[in-house]
Amino acid sequence: MTTPASLERRAYKALLDAHLTLAQAARLLGVSRPTLYKWIRCGAIQTLAIGPPGLELRRIPQTEVERIQRGAHVSILSIR
């Protein structure tokens, strides 16, 4: 029997599976994790917080990685 809790767990897992971890995104983009964190802090790449407040996991939508791979340049002038 499908319960609301099991549906919620499946939806949560599907959401996690549809987004990349920061390590996965950094590897696909060919940059270090510290560089990726800088891009996130300056707003050059968007993330999604998944989970309850205080326990949320940061994930990057695949579309953000694809946007950078297609040639969207990250402005190094705004990264400090």
Residue, then its C-alpha position, 0 to 999 in steps of 0.5 A: m500500500t502506498t502511504p503519504a510518507s512513502l510518496e513523500r520519500r519517493a518525491y524527495k528522492a526523485l528531486l535529488d536524482a534530478h539535480l547534481t551534487l556540487a562535486q558532480a557539477a564541478r567534475l562536469l564543468g572541469v573546475s575545483r569545488p572551491t571555484l564552484y563555491k565562488w561561482i555560487r556565492c557571486g550568483a553565477i550559477q544557481t543552486l537548489a536547497i532540498g530538505p528541511p531548514g537546517l538540514e537542506l542539501r545543496r544541488i545544482p540543476q542539470t540545466e545550470v551545468e549545461r548552460i555553462q557548458r554551452g558557453a555562458h561565461v562566468s564573469i571573473l570580475s565579480i568573483r572575489 
